[in-house]
Amino acid sequence: MTDAIQASAAPRPVGRYPHARHAGGLLFLSGIGPRDPASDSVPGNVLDDRGRVVAHDIAAQTRAVFANVRAVLEASGARWEDLVDVTVYLTDMAGDFAGYNAIWAEYFPDPDTAPCRTTLGIDALPTPIAIEMKCIAIPGREPMPLARPAGGAGTTGAADGGVSAADADLPATRATGVNG
């Protein structure tokens, strides 16, 4: 069974789908853009006299997307720190990646606690936005401290049941802790 979430503090979805859904202990957020929840306007867009986008401000749109993601997380009973995976869609990878990446670093200053991230360059989004995020969170998760210094060999070893590089020469049953 899954629970659909509609977040009143986030912009309405542009189709017939929920903002998020709980399933199997995970929280899946639909693609979320930078539209203002109150006015439906897009922060940072510059329009010509025909209403076509002629320029955009990726920093303003990135901050707005993050605010909208936070609103959906909160409506779902989750926190910013619960994010574990983020897929980002940019309509101008060459022009916007550096600006978006700088804002990302403000919101996620520590790579050890930041969610995993994939950034894709795409041709267009369904509304006149330059960025959209799709997220997965684990509500209520406690960040796992590193069991070894960053850059050390192997995995985290016994702390997470993993196998360290030093165990590589051992028989599989011994290396994984399984007794035969």
Residue pairs with C-beta under 8 A, 6 or more apart in sequence:
2 21
2 22
2 23
3 21
3 22
4 18
4 20
4 21
5 18
5 19
5 20
5 21
5 22
5 72
5 75
5 76
6 18
6 19
6 75
7 19
7 20
7 71
7 72
7 74
7 75
7 76
8 75
9 37
9 71
9 74
9 75
10 19
10 32
10 37
10 68
10 71
10 72
10 75
11 32
11 33
11 35
11 36
11 37
11 40
11 68
12 40
13 19
13 30
14 126
14 127
15 126
17 30
18 30
19 29
19 30
19 32
19 72
19 75
19 76
20 27
20 28
20 29
20 30
20 72
20 73
20 75
20 76
21 27
21 28
22 76
22 139
25 138
26 136
26 137
26 138
27 73
27 76
27 78
27 82
27 136
27 137
27 138
27 139
28 135
28 136
29 69
29 72
29 73
29 76
29 133
29 134
29 135
29 136
29 137
30 134
31 89
31 132
31 133
31 134
32 65
32 68
32 69
32 72
32 132
32 133
32 134
32 135
33 42
33 61
33 65
33 68
33 125
33 127
33 129
33 131
33 132
34 42
34 43
34 44
34 60
34 61
34 62
34 63
34 64
34 65
34 68
34 129
34 130
34 131
35 41
35 42
35 64
35 68
35 127
35 129
36 42
36 43
36 64
37 68
37 71
42 53
42 56
42 61
42 64
42 127
42 128
42 129
43 57
43 60
43 61
43 63
43 64
44 56
44 57
44 58
44 59
44 60
44 61
44 64
44 130
45 53
45 55
45 56
45 57
45 128
46 53
46 54
46 55
46 56
47 53
47 54
48 54
53 128
56 130
58 90
58 92
58 95
58 96
58 99
58 100
58 103
58 130
58 131
59 99
59 100
59 102
59 103
61 129
61 130
61 131
62 99
62 100
62 103
62 104
62 131
63 103
65 131
65 132
65 133
66 103
66 107
66 133
69 83
69 133
69 135
70 80
73 79
73 80
73 82
73 83
73 135
73 137
76 137
76 139
77 139
78 137
78 139
78 140
79 139
80 107
81 113
81 141
81 143
82 137
82 138
82 139
82 140
82 141
83 115
83 135
83 136
83 137
84 115
84 116
84 136
84 137
84 138
84 141
85 115
85 116
85 117
85 135
85 136
86 115
86 116
86 117
86 118
86 133
86 134
86 135
86 136
87 117
87 118
87 119
87 120
87 133
87 134
87 135
88 100
88 117
88 118
88 119
88 120
88 131
88 132
88 133
89 119
89 120
89 122
89 125
89 131
89 132
89 133
89 134
90 96
90 97
90 100
90 119
90 120
90 121
90 122
90 130
90 131
91 121
91 122
91 123
91 124
91 125
91 129
91 130
91 131
92 121
92 130
93 119
93 120
93 121
94 121
96 130
96 131
97 119
100 119
100 131
104 117
108 114
108 115
112 146
112 150
113 143
115 135
125 132
144 160
146 156
147 156
147 157
147 158
147 159
147 160
148 154
148 156
148 157
148 159
153 164
153 165
153 166
154 162
154 163
154 164
154 165
154 166
154 167
154 168
155 162
155 163
155 164
156 162
157 163
157 164
157 167
161 176
161 177
163 175
163 176
167 174
167 175
168 175
172 178
173 179
173 180
